[in-house]
Amino acid sequence: MRLALWGWLLTAIVRAGSRYIYELYYDKEAISKTLYDWLLKNGYADGNLIAKWKKQGYEKVCASHVILLSG
């Protein structure tokens, strides 16, 4: 049970950071493409998850591994 809780917390943290970077780049246009690419390259955001958010119907997906496991 405790291990599952830590896994869920880690997933929530990764999702929050990725969503923040997604919104800065796509919605607010507050960061440059260079910075966005650097953030993805260095692991500050989940690029696979952001790619899913750009597709219609996937806006509320919480983790990319959920899609990989189910699909």
Protein Blocks (a to p, Z undefined) as FASTA:
>chain_A
ZZmmmmmmmmmmmmmmmmmmmmmmmmnopacfklmmmmmmnopacfklmmmmmpghilmp
cbfklmmmmZZ
